[in-house]
Amino acid sequence: MSIEQMSAQAMAHLSSVVASPGQLVALFAAAVAGGLTLTSSFVKTMLPLRLLAVGSNLGFLLYGVLHPSLVMALLQASLLPINLYRSAEMARLTRRVRRASLSADTSGVWLKPYMKSTRRLAGTVLFAKGDTAEHLYLLAEGRVEFLEIGRSVGPGQVFGEIAFFAPGNKRTQTARCSEDCVVLSVNQSTVRQLYFQNPAFGFELVGLVAARLSADVNRLQEQLAGKEAST
């Protein structure tokens, strides 16, 4: 086939597309969807990436219906609800984290939807000093004591987060249930995914660690002041 014949066929096809409103809309939708897909390559955070994916799915779905292309339509129809669900999930997390930040809430309750609940008997050691951190914990019921410092936490408190940022992810304390407990936990893989996918989550988690470290510093200063006063 000569170049002239190929050009003639291309012009004839373009003319048929322009003459058909449905085909014109399909072509425009595909162009927009392609542009959104290209834009997503430059996006670094997860929520905008998901929203761009939703827009791209809608554009290619419209193209598949109007062109028509059954394979394209089925593929995009399958991807669309997944991206919508993930977008809604990340948006909910962002709202929870934002509310926690505005209210200075360091309890970590906003993590609850991502956690698994388990019952632990009194005397159960959740983790020991020197262990590699595998979970972040939120105490729902009962009391957990930290043996090395002789302190404990009650319901609504997050613990075990510092080891995620410590060298080698090693535990610095031993946590033991001083009574029967209901403990919520989230594994390290999920924490890392949320941390990298949602900047707001990352900042809130760092804030939680900073608040805990500040409390430890204040506790040590009080102990030193008490020792100086007694001498």
N, C-alpha and C positions, 0 to 999 in steps of 0.2 A: 504494500500500500504506500502510495507516494505521500509526500508531505502535504501537497495540495488537498488530497483526498481526506487525510486526517484532519486538516484544518477545517474543511467543509463539514465533516461529521461533528467536530467539536462546536462549530458555530450553529449547526442545526440543533444539536442537543441543548446548547445555551438558549437558543430561541424558543425551544419547547418549554424549557424551565421558566423563562421570563413570561411566556404566554399563559402559564398555569399558575394561578395564585397559590395553590397548595404546594406546588413544587418550590415556588419562590420562598414561601414561609419556611419550608423544610430546609432549604439551603441557608437561609438566614439563621435559623436555629442551630444548625450544625456549625456555622461560622462562630456564633457566640459561644457555643459549648467548647469549641476548639480553643477559643481565646481564653476562656476560664481555666481550661486544663493547662494551658501554657502559663497562665498567671500563677497557678498553684505551685509550679515548680520553683517559684521565688519566695513562697510563704514559709516561715519558719515555725509558726505556732499552730497547734492542732485545730482549734475551733475555726479560725478563718479557712484553714485547709478543708475542713469538712463542709463548710458552707459553700465554698467554691465547687467542691465535688457534687453537692446537691444541685447547684445551678447547672453544672456540666451534664449531670444525669438527666435533668429536665430537658435541656436543649437537644441532646442526642435521642432521648425518648420521643420527643416531638418529631424529630427528623425520621426516626424509624417508623413512626406511625404514618406520616404523610408521604414518605418517599415512594412506596413503603419498603421496609426492610425488617422482616420478622425477627431475625437473629439480633439485630441492633436493638429493637424494641424490647425483646425479652431480657436481654442482658442489662439494659439500663433500668428496666422495671424491677429487676432483682436487686440492683445496687442501690437504687433510690431509698427504699425503706431502711437499709442498713446505715447509710450516711445520715439520714434524718434522725434515726435513733441515737447514733453516736454524737451528732451535733447537739441534740437535746440533752444528752448525758453530760457533755462537757459544759454546756451552758448552765445546767443545774449546779455542777460543781463550782463553777466560777461565782455564781450567786451566793452559794453557801460560804465560800471562802471570803467573799467581799463582806458579807454580813458579819462573819467572825472577826475580820480585820477592823471593821467600824466599831464593833462592840468590845474590842480588846479581849475576845474570848480565846483563851489558850487551852480550853478543855478538849478540843479536837473532836467534838460531837459531829462536826461536818464530815468527818471521815467514816462515820458509822455505816452509810450505805455500801461501802467497799469492804466491810469487815465481816468476819465469820465469828459466830458466837459459840463458846464452849463453856461447860461447867467444870470447875477444878476444885478438888477437895482440899481442906485445910492441910498444910504441910507440903503441898505440891510446889516444886521448884520450877518456875517458868523459864528461867535462864540463870546460869551461873557466871561469875566473874571470869573473864577470859574466853567465854564462848563466842563464836561468830554470830553476829546479829542476823536473824532470819525473819523476824516479825516485829511489827510495831503494835503496841497494845493499848486498849482502852478498857478501864475497869468499869463494869456496869453494876455489879453487886459485890459486897464483901470488902476485904481489905488485903492489900499486898504490902509486905515489908521488905526493906532493903537492908540486908544483914550487915554490910560493912559500915554503914553510917547510922544504923539504929533508927531509921525513919520509915514512915509508911505512907501510902496514899489510899484515898477512899474512892467511892463511886464517882464517875464523871471525870476521872483524871487519866491523861495519856502518859505512858511511860515506855521506855525502851527506844526512844527516838534518837538519843545522842549517839549511840553506837553506829548508826547509819552514816555518821559524819566523822567518826573516830578512825585513826589509822588502823587498817586491817579489819575494820568493822567489828572490833572486839568489845565485848561487854565490860563495863567498868564496875558493875555492881552485881550482886546476886539478888534476884527477886523471888520471894517465896510467899505463897498464900498463907496468911496468918489465920484465916477462917475460910469457910466454903465461899467460893467466888464464881461469878459469871464474868468471863473475860472475852472481850472482842479483840480479834487480831487481824492484821492485814500483812501479807507476805512482802518480802523485800522487792520482788519483781513488780508487784502492783504499785508499790510506793515509787519505785524508779520510773515506771511508765507515767504515772500521774505527775511526778515532779518534772519530767522533761516535756510532757504534752501540754501542761497548763502552767504558765508562768506564775499566775496568782497562787496556785497550790504550792509551788516552790517557795515563793516569798513567805507564805503563811507558815510552812513547815520550818523554814529557817528562823522565823520569828518565834516559833514554839521552842526550838532548841535554844535560842538566845535567852528567852525568858527563863527556861530551866537553869541554864548556866548562871544567869544573874542571881537566881534564887540560891544556888549553891555557893556563889561567892559571898552573898549576904550572910548565909548560914556560917561559913567559915570565919567571916569577920566577927560575928557575934560570939563564936566560940573563943576566938583569940582575945576579944575584949573581956570575956568572962574569966579567962585564965589570967589575964593581966590584973584584973580587979581582985582576984583571989590571992595574988602574990604580994 
